[in-house]
């Protein structure tokens, strides 16, 4: 099973919040996630970021791919 670490949008219209999740590679954008790894709130100044780095490292070790946006968010955290 191929998995990808990506963002899942939550929140209301014009007030986005995102969860950093592990999903199946072929799943739709807001489908059920395998695991939630953290969250990202760009509305705050500075943006609120919380990431469970141990679990991210585990999923990377297993072979999960990371989206470009999540890669930049993790490097900031």
Legacy VTK file of the C-alpha trace (Angstrom):
# vtk DataFile Version 3.0
C-alpha trace
ASCII
DATASET POLYDATA
POINTS 77 float
0.000 0.000 0.000
1.466 3.329 -1.048
0.934 6.159 1.408
1.466 9.903 1.287
1.816 12.552 3.985
-0.305 15.534 2.984
-2.684 18.239 4.209
-6.385 17.745 4.917
-8.385 20.964 4.960
-10.708 21.664 7.865
-12.238 24.895 9.112
-14.780 27.250 7.665
-14.964 29.276 4.501
-12.095 31.790 4.305
-10.662 30.517 7.618
-8.696 27.424 6.659
-7.004 25.080 9.096
-5.185 21.970 8.017
-4.408 18.591 9.542
-1.205 16.843 8.531
-2.313 13.283 7.787
-1.117 10.002 6.323
-3.447 8.831 3.517
-3.554 6.206 0.831
-1.910 7.543 -2.327
-5.072 7.120 -4.412
-7.569 8.403 -1.803
-9.531 11.598 -2.336
-8.397 14.849 -0.752
-10.629 14.752 2.334
-11.134 11.008 2.738
-10.408 9.061 5.896
-6.822 9.258 7.070
-4.679 6.399 8.301
-3.140 8.611 11.003
-3.082 12.289 11.979
0.416 13.650 12.537
-0.280 17.261 13.467
-1.925 20.490 12.381
-1.155 23.745 10.574
-3.063 27.012 11.066
-1.916 29.691 8.595
-4.436 32.234 9.945
-2.370 32.969 13.060
0.564 35.338 12.959
3.020 33.539 13.066
1.329 30.405 11.695
0.642 27.719 14.298
2.404 24.452 13.518
2.395 21.265 15.584
3.961 18.091 14.200
4.686 14.732 15.831
8.194 14.302 14.419
8.640 10.773 15.763
5.660 9.526 13.771
6.755 11.474 10.683
10.156 9.784 10.868
8.450 6.391 11.262
6.296 6.900 8.167
9.270 8.159 6.163
11.186 5.040 7.216
8.331 2.846 6.036
8.402 4.546 2.634
5.726 7.237 2.728
5.981 10.085 0.238
5.703 13.693 1.427
3.943 16.475 -0.473
5.957 19.611 -1.206
3.826 21.793 1.073
4.108 19.422 4.025
7.859 19.146 3.455
8.228 22.917 3.835
5.936 22.967 6.905
7.925 20.210 8.612
11.198 22.011 7.941
9.773 25.162 9.606
8.566 23.242 12.693
LINES 1 78
77 0 1 2 3 4 5 6 7 8 9 10 11 12 13 14 15 16 17 18 19 20 21 22 23 24 25 26 27 28 29 30 31 32 33 34 35 36 37 38 39 40 41 42 43 44 45 46 47 48 49 50 51 52 53 54 55 56 57 58 59 60 61 62 63 64 65 66 67 68 69 70 71 72 73 74 75 76
